């Protein structure tokens, strides 16, 4: 789901494995959540406009949400 200053993505993976979501963004996010819990493990490269979000996968669908 994409809105003017936010995006939500459904994520699912093999449990207990590292996950990386890579997005193109014109500015860094104000906050990122995974199922409403804050994520602090992310990197933003302003020069390239890329955002890497890292978390541990679970074997069930979850929602990553970012607000700019």
C-alpha positions, 0 to 999 in steps of 0.5 A, a space after each residue: 500500500 503506497 500513500 503520498 509519504 508512506 508505504 506498507 509492504 507484506 514480507 514473509 521469509 524462511 524463519 530465523 534468517 536475515 531479511 533485507 528490504 531495499 527501496 529507492 527513496 528521495 529522503 530518509 524515513 522518519 520511522 520504520 515499523 515491523 508489525 507496529 514495532 520500531 525498526 532501527 536497523 536501516 541504512 540510507 544512502 542519500 547520494 544514491 537514494 537507497 534505503 536498506 531495512 534489515 530484520 530477522 525473518 519469521 515464517 509468517 506474513 508481516 507488514 513493514 511500514 515506512 513513513 517519510 
